[in-house]
Amino acid sequence: MNKIVAWSIVFFVFGLFVYLTSDTLAPFIISFIFAYLLEPLITSNCKRLNLPRNIVAIGIFTIFIVGFIVAMVALVPIIYNQIAIFIGKIPSYKVNFESGLSEFLVRIDSIDHTIYQKISEALQNFTNSAFSILASTANNIWSYTIATINFFAIIALVPIILYYFLIDWPKMVKTIEQILPKKGKSKIREIFSDINQLLSAYIRGQLNICFLLGFFYVLGLNLIDIDLALLLGVISGFLVIIPFVGGLISVTLMLISCYFSYGVSIKLIYVLALFIIGHIIEGYILTPKIIGDKIGLHPVWIIFSIFAAGSVFGFVGVVFAIPIAGIVKILLSHLIDYYKSSKLYNN
């Protein structure tokens, strides 16, 4: 019982520390994820090439950074061009939106002219204000992004932190093992092994799903000829990380973009069909094949995890809610097993 209390205090202190430092954790979390993904590649190449770890780690780190830079150099002009096209089409979006409103208002006018005038004035003011804000935001999006200190901090810190994670990964693992209690070391190793299997299956599998689904959405939206097809496709592909909420945001963004471009047309049905097909592919083909039932969380527990992690850690918490919930599930299952084998349960 004393052990349970001691470990509960340890986890409470750790959770409190994470909560208090959550605003500064983003670059460390991102670096840790990249290091975790690259670590097996470094270990396997060290054995295969019979080279020191430092040399292999530096080589893989260099290839990763160069690949990232090349990808950014290739994608940023395309994204910038799409945003420029979007900015240029804002006036036509306003016309399409107002034409749809006018049809609605004509029906209201046939019922009551006084109500029609009030609704018309309110909607006109709202439309002018909304599209003015949209145009202003779109025109200044790059300056807003560049002015964000956190964005710069993450971009600058991630490569540095990632380098040290890759170089010192075995030392960190060894240090953690050394501070583990000798009596319960085998059990703690078993818990960490279960967590490692869960995270490995989830992170690598989820990234594969995001890339495949993103490619599907980009291709489909381009065939439908939707503005910002690349951005919407990539965003929708990666929003699958957030269960339930991510899909709702994705389809909403797609339908809004389609409506602004074409008004009420058959293309809205095409977009909705594209999303439904993508959702079916993700839910019944990709996730079962790539991730399987590694997480094994009940939908209610998933929803609770998203809201709880989001309220504590913000957007980062929402993104990592599922693996956090999976880790908590593993810890609780081992805790329950320990309790059932204790005198407290058997007496």
NULUMSE-952701 format. One record per residue (C-alpha): x, y, z; residue in one letter. Coordinates in nm, 2 decimals, always signed. Layout:
<px = X, py = Y, pz = Z, rest = a>
...
END
This chain:
<px = +0.00, py = +0.00, pz = +0.00, rest = m>
<px = +0.29, py = +0.23, pz = +0.08, rest = n>
<px = +0.43, py = +0.17, pz = -0.27, rest = k>
<px = +0.10, py = +0.27, pz = -0.43, rest = i>
<px = +0.10, py = +0.59, pz = -0.23, rest = v>
<px = +0.46, py = +0.66, pz = -0.32, rest = a>
<px = +0.41, py = +0.61, pz = -0.69, rest = w>
<px = +0.08, py = +0.81, pz = -0.68, rest = s>
<px = +0.28, py = +1.10, pz = -0.53, rest = i>
<px = +0.55, py = +1.06, pz = -0.80, rest = v>
<px = +0.29, py = +1.07, pz = -1.08, rest = f>
<px = +0.10, py = +1.36, pz = -0.92, rest = f>
<px = +0.42, py = +1.56, pz = -0.90, rest = v>
<px = +0.51, py = +1.48, pz = -1.25, rest = f>
<px = +0.17, py = +1.57, pz = -1.38, rest = g>
<px = +0.18, py = +1.90, pz = -1.18, rest = l>
<px = +0.52, py = +1.98, pz = -1.34, rest = f>
<px = +0.39, py = +1.91, pz = -1.69, rest = v>
<px = +0.08, py = +2.12, pz = -1.63, rest = y>
<px = +0.28, py = +2.42, pz = -1.49, rest = l>
<px = +0.53, py = +2.40, pz = -1.79, rest = t>
<px = +0.27, py = +2.31, pz = -2.06, rest = s>
<px = +0.32, py = +2.65, pz = -2.24, rest = d>
<px = +0.69, py = +2.58, pz = -2.30, rest = t>
<px = +0.66, py = +2.20, pz = -2.38, rest = l>
<px = +0.57, py = +2.22, pz = -2.75, rest = a>
<px = +0.93, py = +2.22, pz = -2.90, rest = p>
<px = +1.04, py = +1.94, pz = -2.66, rest = f>
<px = +0.73, py = +1.73, pz = -2.74, rest = i>
<px = +0.78, py = +1.77, pz = -3.11, rest = i>
<px = +1.16, py = +1.69, pz = -3.08, rest = s>
<px = +1.09, py = +1.39, pz = -2.86, rest = f>
<px = +0.84, py = +1.25, pz = -3.12, rest = i>
<px = +1.08, py = +1.29, pz = -3.41, rest = f>
<px = +1.36, py = +1.13, pz = -3.20, rest = a>
<px = +1.13, py = +0.85, pz = -3.10, rest = y>
<px = +1.05, py = +0.78, pz = -3.47, rest = l>
<px = +1.41, py = +0.80, pz = -3.58, rest = l>
<px = +1.56, py = +0.60, pz = -3.29, rest = e>
<px = +1.49, py = +0.25, pz = -3.44, rest = p>
<px = +1.64, py = +0.36, pz = -3.77, rest = l>
<px = +1.96, py = +0.47, pz = -3.59, rest = i>
<px = +1.99, py = +0.15, pz = -3.38, rest = t>
<px = +1.94, py = -0.07, pz = -3.69, rest = s>
<px = +2.19, py = +0.11, pz = -3.90, rest = n>
<px = +2.45, py = +0.11, pz = -3.62, rest = c>
<px = +2.43, py = -0.27, pz = -3.62, rest = k>
<px = +2.41, py = -0.31, pz = -3.99, rest = r>
<px = +2.69, py = -0.07, pz = -4.08, rest = l>
<px = +2.90, py = -0.14, pz = -3.77, rest = n>
<px = +2.95, py = +0.23, pz = -3.70, rest = l>
<px = +2.96, py = +0.43, pz = -3.38, rest = p>
<px = +2.62, py = +0.57, pz = -3.28, rest = r>
<px = +2.73, py = +0.93, pz = -3.30, rest = n>
<px = +2.82, py = +0.91, pz = -3.66, rest = i>
<px = +2.50, py = +0.73, pz = -3.76, rest = v>
<px = +2.29, py = +0.97, pz = -3.55, rest = a>
<px = +2.45, py = +1.28, pz = -3.71, rest = i>
<px = +2.40, py = +1.13, pz = -4.06, rest = g>
<px = +2.03, py = +1.05, pz = -4.01, rest = i>
<px = +1.98, py = +1.39, pz = -3.84, rest = f>
<px = +2.14, py = +1.56, pz = -4.14, rest = t>
<px = +1.93, py = +1.37, pz = -4.39, rest = i>
<px = +1.61, py = +1.44, pz = -4.19, rest = f>
<px = +1.68, py = +1.82, pz = -4.16, rest = i>
<px = +1.78, py = +1.84, pz = -4.53, rest = v>
<px = +1.47, py = +1.65, pz = -4.63, rest = g>
<px = +1.25, py = +1.88, pz = -4.42, rest = f>
<px = +1.40, py = +2.19, pz = -4.57, rest = i>
<px = +1.36, py = +2.05, pz = -4.93, rest = v>
<px = +1.00, py = +1.97, pz = -4.85, rest = a>
<px = +0.93, py = +2.32, pz = -4.71, rest = m>
<px = +1.11, py = +2.49, pz = -5.01, rest = v>
<px = +0.88, py = +2.28, pz = -5.24, rest = a>
<px = +0.56, py = +2.33, pz = -5.05, rest = l>
<px = +0.58, py = +2.69, pz = -4.93, rest = v>
<px = +0.56, py = +2.85, pz = -5.29, rest = p>
<px = +0.26, py = +2.63, pz = -5.37, rest = i>
<px = +0.08, py = +2.72, pz = -5.04, rest = i>
<px = +0.16, py = +3.09, pz = -5.09, rest = y>
<px = +0.02, py = +3.07, pz = -5.45, rest = n>
<px = -0.30, py = +2.91, pz = -5.32, rest = q>
<px = -0.34, py = +3.17, pz = -5.05, rest = i>
<px = -0.28, py = +3.45, pz = -5.31, rest = a>
<px = -0.55, py = +3.30, pz = -5.53, rest = i>
<px = -0.78, py = +3.27, pz = -5.23, rest = f>
<px = -0.73, py = +3.64, pz = -5.15, rest = i>
<px = -0.80, py = +3.74, pz = -5.51, rest = g>
<px = -1.13, py = +3.55, pz = -5.51, rest = k>
<px = -1.27, py = +3.69, pz = -5.18, rest = i>
<px = -1.48, py = +3.95, pz = -5.37, rest = p>
<px = -1.64, py = +3.67, pz = -5.58, rest = s>
<px = -1.69, py = +3.46, pz = -5.26, rest = y>
<px = -1.89, py = +3.76, pz = -5.13, rest = k>
<px = -2.10, py = +3.78, pz = -5.44, rest = v>
<px = -2.18, py = +3.41, pz = -5.42, rest = n>
<px = -2.27, py = +3.44, pz = -5.05, rest = f>
<px = -2.49, py = +3.74, pz = -5.10, rest = e>
<px = -2.67, py = +3.58, pz = -5.40, rest = s>
<px = -2.76, py = +3.28, pz = -5.18, rest = g>
<px = -2.88, py = +3.52, pz = -4.90, rest = l>
<px = -3.09, py = +3.72, pz = -5.15, rest = s>
<px = -3.28, py = +3.40, pz = -5.25, rest = e>
<px = -3.35, py = +3.33, pz = -4.88, rest = f>
<px = -3.46, py = +3.69, pz = -4.82, rest = l>
<px = -3.70, py = +3.69, pz = -5.11, rest = v>
<px = -3.89, py = +3.41, pz = -4.94, rest = r>
<px = -3.89, py = +3.61, pz = -4.61, rest = i>
<px = -4.02, py = +3.92, pz = -4.80, rest = d>
<px = -4.31, py = +3.72, pz = -4.93, rest = s>
<px = -4.41, py = +3.65, pz = -4.57, rest = i>
<px = -4.35, py = +3.98, pz = -4.39, rest = d>
<px = -4.18, py = +4.28, pz = -4.54, rest = h>
<px = -4.09, py = +4.44, pz = -4.20, rest = t>
<px = -3.90, py = +4.13, pz = -4.09, rest = i>
<px = -3.74, py = +4.11, pz = -4.43, rest = y>
<px = -3.60, py = +4.47, pz = -4.39, rest = q>
<px = -3.46, py = +4.40, pz = -4.04, rest = k>
<px = -3.30, py = +4.07, pz = -4.14, rest = i>
<px = -3.16, py = +4.22, pz = -4.46, rest = s>
<px = -2.99, py = +4.51, pz = -4.29, rest = e>
<px = -2.85, py = +4.28, pz = -4.02, rest = a>
<px = -2.72, py = +4.03, pz = -4.27, rest = l>
<px = -2.57, py = +4.30, pz = -4.49, rest = q>
<px = -2.38, py = +4.45, pz = -4.20, rest = n>
<px = -2.26, py = +4.11, pz = -4.09, rest = f>
<px = -2.15, py = +4.01, pz = -4.44, rest = t>
<px = -1.96, py = +4.34, pz = -4.49, rest = n>
<px = -1.79, py = +4.30, pz = -4.15, rest = s>
<px = -1.71, py = +3.93, pz = -4.19, rest = a>
<px = -1.55, py = +3.96, pz = -4.53, rest = f>
<px = -1.36, py = +4.27, pz = -4.44, rest = s>
<px = -1.21, py = +4.08, pz = -4.15, rest = i>
<px = -1.14, py = +3.78, pz = -4.37, rest = l>
<px = -0.97, py = +3.99, pz = -4.64, rest = a>
<px = -0.76, py = +4.18, pz = -4.38, rest = s>
<px = -0.66, py = +3.85, pz = -4.21, rest = t>
<px = -0.58, py = +3.68, pz = -4.54, rest = a>
<px = -0.37, py = +3.98, pz = -4.66, rest = n>
<px = -0.17, py = +3.99, pz = -4.33, rest = n>
<px = -0.15, py = +3.61, pz = -4.26, rest = i>
<px = +0.22, py = +3.60, pz = -4.33, rest = w>
<px = +0.31, py = +3.89, pz = -4.12, rest = s>
<px = +0.09, py = +3.75, pz = -3.83, rest = y>
<px = +0.28, py = +3.42, pz = -3.87, rest = t>
<px = +0.62, py = +3.57, pz = -3.88, rest = i>
<px = +0.54, py = +3.80, pz = -3.58, rest = a>
<px = +0.46, py = +3.50, pz = -3.37, rest = t>
<px = +0.74, py = +3.45, pz = -3.12, rest = i>
<px = +0.63, py = +3.09, pz = -3.03, rest = n>
<px = +0.65, py = +2.99, pz = -3.40, rest = f>
<px = +1.00, py = +3.12, pz = -3.43, rest = f>
<px = +1.10, py = +2.95, pz = -3.10, rest = a>
<px = +0.97, py = +2.61, pz = -3.21, rest = i>
<px = +1.14, py = +2.64, pz = -3.56, rest = i>
<px = +1.47, py = +2.74, pz = -3.40, rest = a>
<px = +1.46, py = +2.50, pz = -3.10, rest = l>
<px = +1.33, py = +2.18, pz = -3.25, rest = v>
<px = +1.65, py = +2.09, pz = -3.45, rest = p>
<px = +1.88, py = +2.17, pz = -3.16, rest = i>
<px = +1.67, py = +1.96, pz = -2.91, rest = i>
<px = +1.63, py = +1.68, pz = -3.16, rest = l>
<px = +2.00, py = +1.66, pz = -3.22, rest = y>
<px = +2.07, py = +1.61, pz = -2.84, rest = y>
<px = +1.78, py = +1.36, pz = -2.81, rest = f>
<px = +1.93, py = +1.15, pz = -3.09, rest = l>
<px = +2.28, py = +1.16, pz = -2.96, rest = i>
<px = +2.20, py = +1.10, pz = -2.60, rest = d>
<px = +1.90, py = +0.87, pz = -2.63, rest = w>
<px = +2.08, py = +0.56, pz = -2.49, rest = p>
<px = +2.22, py = +0.77, pz = -2.20, rest = k>
<px = +1.87, py = +0.89, pz = -2.12, rest = m>
<px = +1.73, py = +0.54, pz = -2.12, rest = v>
<px = +2.02, py = +0.42, pz = -1.90, rest = k>
<px = +1.97, py = +0.70, pz = -1.66, rest = t>
<px = +1.60, py = +0.62, pz = -1.62, rest = i>
<px = +1.68, py = +0.26, pz = -1.56, rest = e>
<px = +1.94, py = +0.34, pz = -1.29, rest = q>
<px = +1.69, py = +0.54, pz = -1.08, rest = i>
<px = +1.42, py = +0.27, pz = -1.10, rest = l>
<px = +1.37, py = +0.07, pz = -0.77, rest = p>
<px = +1.56, py = -0.26, pz = -0.79, rest = k>
<px = +1.28, py = -0.46, pz = -0.64, rest = k>
<px = +1.01, py = -0.35, pz = -0.90, rest = g>
<px = +1.24, py = -0.29, pz = -1.19, rest = k>
<px = +1.12, py = -0.59, pz = -1.40, rest = s>
<px = +0.75, py = -0.48, pz = -1.35, rest = k>
<px = +0.83, py = -0.12, pz = -1.45, rest = i>
<px = +1.02, py = -0.24, pz = -1.75, rest = r>
<px = +0.71, py = -0.44, pz = -1.85, rest = e>
<px = +0.49, py = -0.13, pz = -1.81, rest = i>
<px = +0.73, py = +0.08, pz = -2.03, rest = f>
<px = +0.74, py = -0.20, pz = -2.28, rest = s>
<px = +0.36, py = -0.20, pz = -2.31, rest = d>
<px = +0.37, py = +0.18, pz = -2.34, rest = i>
<px = +0.64, py = +0.17, pz = -2.61, rest = n>
<px = +0.44, py = -0.08, pz = -2.81, rest = q>
<px = +0.13, py = +0.13, pz = -2.79, rest = l>
<px = +0.31, py = +0.46, pz = -2.88, rest = l>
<px = +0.51, py = +0.29, pz = -3.16, rest = s>
<px = +0.19, py = +0.15, pz = -3.32, rest = a>
<px = -0.01, py = +0.46, pz = -3.27, rest = y>
<px = +0.24, py = +0.73, pz = -3.38, rest = i>
<px = +0.39, py = +0.56, pz = -3.68, rest = r>
<px = +0.05, py = +0.42, pz = -3.79, rest = g>
<px = -0.13, py = +0.75, pz = -3.74, rest = q>
<px = +0.13, py = +0.94, pz = -3.95, rest = l>
<px = +0.09, py = +0.68, pz = -4.23, rest = n>
<px = -0.29, py = +0.72, pz = -4.22, rest = i>
<px = -0.25, py = +1.11, pz = -4.22, rest = c>
<px = -0.03, py = +1.10, pz = -4.53, rest = f>
<px = -0.25, py = +0.86, pz = -4.72, rest = l>
<px = -0.58, py = +1.03, pz = -4.63, rest = l>
<px = -0.42, py = +1.37, pz = -4.70, rest = g>
<px = -0.32, py = +1.26, pz = -5.05, rest = f>
<px = -0.67, py = +1.12, pz = -5.11, rest = f>
<px = -0.84, py = +1.45, pz = -5.01, rest = y>
<px = -0.59, py = +1.66, pz = -5.21, rest = v>
<px = -0.65, py = +1.45, pz = -5.52, rest = l>
<px = -1.03, py = +1.45, pz = -5.47, rest = g>
<px = -1.06, py = +1.82, pz = -5.40, rest = l>
<px = -0.85, py = +1.90, pz = -5.70, rest = n>
<px = -1.07, py = +1.68, pz = -5.92, rest = l>
<px = -1.38, py = +1.87, pz = -5.79, rest = i>
<px = -1.18, py = +2.19, pz = -5.85, rest = d>
<px = -1.21, py = +2.34, pz = -5.50, rest = i>
<px = -1.01, py = +2.65, pz = -5.41, rest = d>
<px = -0.73, py = +2.58, pz = -5.16, rest = l>
<px = -0.75, py = +2.21, pz = -5.24, rest = a>
<px = -0.39, py = +2.14, pz = -5.12, rest = l>
<px = -0.43, py = +2.32, pz = -4.79, rest = l>
<px = -0.77, py = +2.17, pz = -4.72, rest = l>
<px = -0.66, py = +1.83, pz = -4.82, rest = g>
<px = -0.35, py = +1.83, pz = -4.60, rest = v>
<px = -0.53, py = +1.99, pz = -4.30, rest = i>
<px = -0.82, py = +1.73, pz = -4.34, rest = s>
<px = -0.57, py = +1.45, pz = -4.36, rest = g>
<px = -0.39, py = +1.55, pz = -4.04, rest = f>
<px = -0.71, py = +1.64, pz = -3.85, rest = l>
<px = -0.79, py = +1.27, pz = -3.84, rest = v>
<px = -0.55, py = +1.26, pz = -3.54, rest = i>
<px = -0.84, py = +1.42, pz = -3.35, rest = i>
<px = -1.13, py = +1.17, pz = -3.34, rest = p>
<px = -1.48, py = +1.29, pz = -3.40, rest = f>
<px = -1.39, py = +1.67, pz = -3.38, rest = v>
<px = -1.13, py = +1.65, pz = -3.65, rest = g>
<px = -1.37, py = +1.50, pz = -3.90, rest = g>
<px = -1.64, py = +1.76, pz = -3.82, rest = l>
<px = -1.39, py = +2.05, pz = -3.87, rest = i>
<px = -1.26, py = +1.89, pz = -4.20, rest = s>
<px = -1.60, py = +1.85, pz = -4.37, rest = v>
<px = -1.71, py = +2.20, pz = -4.25, rest = t>
<px = -1.40, py = +2.36, pz = -4.40, rest = l>
<px = -1.45, py = +2.17, pz = -4.73, rest = m>
<px = -1.82, py = +2.26, pz = -4.75, rest = l>
<px = -1.76, py = +2.63, pz = -4.67, rest = i>
<px = -1.48, py = +2.66, pz = -4.93, rest = s>
<px = -1.71, py = +2.49, pz = -5.19, rest = c>
<px = -2.01, py = +2.71, pz = -5.11, rest = y>
<px = -1.80, py = +3.03, pz = -5.14, rest = f>
<px = -1.66, py = +2.91, pz = -5.47, rest = s>
<px = -1.98, py = +2.78, pz = -5.64, rest = y>
<px = -2.27, py = +2.87, pz = -5.41, rest = g>
<px = -2.55, py = +2.60, pz = -5.37, rest = v>
<px = -2.45, py = +2.35, pz = -5.64, rest = s>
<px = -2.40, py = +1.98, pz = -5.71, rest = i>
<px = -2.04, py = +2.02, pz = -5.60, rest = k>
<px = -2.15, py = +2.04, pz = -5.24, rest = l>
<px = -2.28, py = +1.68, pz = -5.28, rest = i>
<px = -1.94, py = +1.58, pz = -5.44, rest = y>
<px = -1.75, py = +1.73, pz = -5.14, rest = v>
<px = -1.98, py = +1.55, pz = -4.89, rest = l>
<px = -1.94, py = +1.22, pz = -5.08, rest = a>
<px = -1.56, py = +1.27, pz = -5.09, rest = l>
<px = -1.55, py = +1.32, pz = -4.71, rest = f>
<px = -1.78, py = +1.02, pz = -4.65, rest = i>
<px = -1.57, py = +0.79, pz = -4.87, rest = i>
<px = -1.25, py = +0.92, pz = -4.69, rest = g>
<px = -1.41, py = +0.86, pz = -4.35, rest = h>
<px = -1.51, py = +0.50, pz = -4.45, rest = i>
<px = -1.15, py = +0.44, pz = -4.59, rest = i>
<px = -1.00, py = +0.57, pz = -4.27, rest = e>
<px = -1.23, py = +0.40, pz = -4.03, rest = g>
<px = -1.28, py = +0.06, pz = -4.19, rest = y>
<px = -0.96, py = +0.00, pz = -4.40, rest = i>
<px = -0.66, py = +0.22, pz = -4.29, rest = l>
<px = -0.70, py = +0.22, pz = -3.91, rest = t>
<px = -0.78, py = -0.15, pz = -3.87, rest = p>
<px = -0.50, py = -0.25, pz = -4.11, rest = k>
<px = -0.23, py = -0.01, pz = -3.99, rest = i>
<px = -0.31, py = +0.05, pz = -3.62, rest = i>
<px = -0.55, py = -0.23, pz = -3.54, rest = g>
<px = -0.68, py = -0.25, pz = -3.19, rest = d>
<px = -0.35, py = -0.14, pz = -3.03, rest = k>
<px = -0.52, py = +0.15, pz = -2.84, rest = i>
<px = -0.84, py = -0.03, pz = -2.75, rest = g>
<px = -1.02, py = +0.27, pz = -2.60, rest = l>
<px = -1.40, py = +0.31, pz = -2.56, rest = h>
<px = -1.55, py = +0.60, pz = -2.76, rest = p>
<px = -1.67, py = +0.76, pz = -2.44, rest = v>
<px = -1.32, py = +0.75, pz = -2.29, rest = w>
<px = -1.18, py = +0.90, pz = -2.61, rest = i>
<px = -1.43, py = +1.19, pz = -2.60, rest = i>
<px = -1.35, py = +1.25, pz = -2.23, rest = f>
<px = -0.97, py = +1.24, pz = -2.30, rest = s>
<px = -1.00, py = +1.49, pz = -2.58, rest = i>
<px = -1.19, py = +1.74, pz = -2.37, rest = f>
<px = -0.98, py = +1.68, pz = -2.06, rest = a>
<px = -0.64, py = +1.70, pz = -2.24, rest = a>
<px = -0.76, py = +2.01, pz = -2.43, rest = g>
<px = -0.87, py = +2.19, pz = -2.12, rest = s>
<px = -0.53, py = +2.13, pz = -1.95, rest = v>
<px = -0.28, py = +2.15, pz = -2.24, rest = f>
<px = -0.47, py = +2.34, pz = -2.51, rest = g>
<px = -0.44, py = +2.24, pz = -2.88, rest = f>
<px = -0.13, py = +2.02, pz = -2.80, rest = v>
<px = -0.34, py = +1.83, pz = -2.55, rest = g>
<px = -0.61, py = +1.77, pz = -2.81, rest = v>
<px = -0.36, py = +1.63, pz = -3.06, rest = v>
<px = -0.20, py = +1.39, pz = -2.81, rest = f>
<px = -0.52, py = +1.30, pz = -2.62, rest = a>
<px = -0.54, py = +0.95, pz = -2.76, rest = i>
<px = -0.18, py = +0.83, pz = -2.68, rest = p>
<px = -0.21, py = +1.00, pz = -2.34, rest = i>
<px = -0.54, py = +0.81, pz = -2.27, rest = a>
<px = -0.37, py = +0.49, pz = -2.39, rest = g>
<px = -0.08, py = +0.53, pz = -2.15, rest = i>
<px = -0.33, py = +0.61, pz = -1.86, rest = v>
<px = -0.52, py = +0.29, pz = -1.95, rest = k>
<px = -0.20, py = +0.08, pz = -1.94, rest = i>
<px = -0.10, py = +0.23, pz = -1.60, rest = l>
<px = -0.45, py = +0.17, pz = -1.46, rest = l>
<px = -0.46, py = -0.19, pz = -1.58, rest = s>
<px = -0.13, py = -0.26, pz = -1.42, rest = h>
<px = -0.24, py = -0.08, pz = -1.10, rest = l>
<px = -0.56, py = -0.29, pz = -1.09, rest = i>
<px = -0.36, py = -0.61, pz = -1.14, rest = d>
<px = -0.14, py = -0.51, pz = -0.85, rest = y>
<px = -0.44, py = -0.44, pz = -0.64, rest = y>
<px = -0.60, py = -0.77, pz = -0.71, rest = k>
<px = -0.28, py = -0.95, pz = -0.61, rest = s>
<px = -0.25, py = -0.76, pz = -0.29, rest = s>
<px = -0.37, py = -0.85, pz = +0.06, rest = k>
<px = -0.61, py = -0.56, pz = +0.06, rest = l>
<px = -0.82, py = -0.73, pz = -0.22, rest = y>
<px = -0.79, py = -1.09, pz = -0.11, rest = n>
<px = -0.87, py = -1.03, pz = +0.26, rest = n>
END
